[in-house]
């Protein structure tokens, strides 16, 4: 038996090849020499990285939820907080990173807890804006589970603000969206915000 590290690539070879050609040209246009040792494999590496960063286009978030739905007579709040989130800003294609907090109140159906972070990833790993990402996660859970209410809060730092532009390294953007009981009942919404430790001003 052969021991050691074995790399397994699961990328579409045609897509990798086509993207690599473009990244090689981008390196040249930036003033670099794509033929120097340190950059010889960079176009392919970048291509594979971008395919991974945008792999959410190949996923169906509603199907992710449907794959682990269960009938259960539970009508209290279910909260999954501090879900790590990595996405690309569609305006500059640089990262924004942070965490998502998601809650729902079941209405006869619950979902496997790991599926909620998977839904977050499926939408985050696309070219995004934080506002749309927040809404997409909420809409998917509401449509698929039909719960009594859904709450989503995202806190993120945007590299387009810290690396360029206004260059504010410590700014955090918070977005939120609610349906049902979380929208209509302030006590329910306040309980959720207390649990996740976020204040909306």
N, C-alpha and C positions, 0 to 999 in steps of 0.2 A: 504493500500500500504506500502510495506516494504522499508524503506529508508536506506541509507548507502552504503558502498563500496561493490561491487560484482565483484569478479575476474572471468574473462572469459578466459579459456585456449583454444587455437586453434592449439595445437601441436598434431602431430601424437603420440598417447600414446605408440605404439610399439617402435618408434624411441627414445622417451624419456626414456623408460625403458632400452633399450639396451645401449644407451649412458651413462645412470646413472651408470650402472654396471661397465663400463670402468673407469669412473671418480672416482668412489669409490676406485677402485684398484689403480688408479694413486695417490690418496691422501695417500693410505697406503704405496706405494713405495716411496713417498716423505718424509716419516717418520712421518706422521700424524696418528691420531686415528679417522677413519671415524665414530666411534660410539660415540664420544663426542658430547655434546649438540650442540655446535656451528656449527658442520659439518654434523649433521644428515640429513639435507635436501639439503646440498650443491651439492651433485652429481646431483640431479634432477634440481636444479636451474641452474647449469652450463650447463646441457644438453639443457635446454630450451633456455638459452642465446645463445649457439652455433647454435642452429637451427634458431634463429632469426638473428644472425650475418651472416648466410649463406643462408638466405631465397631467395636470388637472383637466386639461382639455379632453383627455382620453378616458375620463372617469365620469360616471353617472351618479351624482350624489343621492338622488332619490332611490336608486337601486341599492346603494350602500345601506340606506336605512331599512329598506324593505327586506334585506337579507337577514335581518335579526330583529324582527318585530314580534312581540308576544302579547297575548291577551292577559291583562292584569287589572284587577279592581283597586287601583291605587290612584288617589287624587291629590297627593301632596306634591310640592315642588321638587323637581329633580334638577340638580345643578352640577354642571361640569365646568370647573373654573381653571384658570391659569393654563389654558391650552396653548402651547408654543405655536407661533405663527410666523411663517416666512413667505413673503410675496415679493413681486416685482411691480413697481409703479409703472403704469402704462405710459406715462408722459416722458420719462427719462430712462426707463428700463434699468433702474437701480433699485436695490432692495428696500423694503420696509419690513421691520421685524417687531414682534410684540407678543401679546397674548390675547386670547379670546375667552370670554366667559359666556356660557350658554345655559339657559334654563328652560324647562317646559313643565307644564302641569298636565299629566296624562288624562285622557278621556276614554279609558278602556283599553289603551294600547301603550306599551312601553317599548323601548328599543335598547339593544345591547349598548352599554356605556361607551365601548371603544368606537362605536360607529359615529358618535358625535364629533370627536376629533378628526375622524376620517373625512367627514363632510367638510369640516373647516379646511383641511388640507386640499380636498378636491377643488374647492373654490379659490383658495389662496394660491395654489400653484398654477396660476394663470396671470396674464397681464391684468392688473387690477387698480382700482382706487378703493380706499378704505371704506368709503360710504357705501359703494355698491356691494362690496364683500360682506359687510354687515347685513345688508338687506337680503342678499342671496341666501345666506345661512338661515336667517329667520324664515324666509319664504319657503325654503325647502322643507324645513321641519314642520311648519304649519300645514303645508300642502300634503305631506306624506303621512304624518301621524294624526292630523286633525285634533290637536290637543286643546285644552281649555285656554292655553295661552303660551306664548314663546317670548323669551327675552334674550337679546344678544348685545353684549358690550365688547368692543375691541379697543385696546390701548396699544399704540404702536409708535415707534420712532422711524422717521423717514429719512433715508440717506440723501434724498434730493434736497432736504432742508439742512442737513448737517454737513454734507461734503461739498455742496455748491450753494448757489442762491444766497439765502440769508445767513447760512452757516451757523445755525443755532444748534449746538451739539446736544443739549439736554431737553429739548422740547418734546413733549409727548402729545399725540393726537388721540382723542377719545371719541368714539362714535357709538351710538346706541340705537336700537330699534325694538319695538314691542308689539305684541298682538294680544287680543283677548283680555284675560284677567290682569295681565301686567300693564296694559294700557288703561283699562277702566278703573282698576282698584289701586289707589296710591299706596295702601298698606302692603299689598302684595309686591308692588314694584320696590318699595322701600326695603322690604325684607330681603329681596334679591340683591339690592345694592349693598345692604349691610353684610350679607354673606360673602360677597366677592370683594368687599372692602374698597369700593369705588364711590366717589362723590361726583354727581353731575351738577354743575352749577348753572 
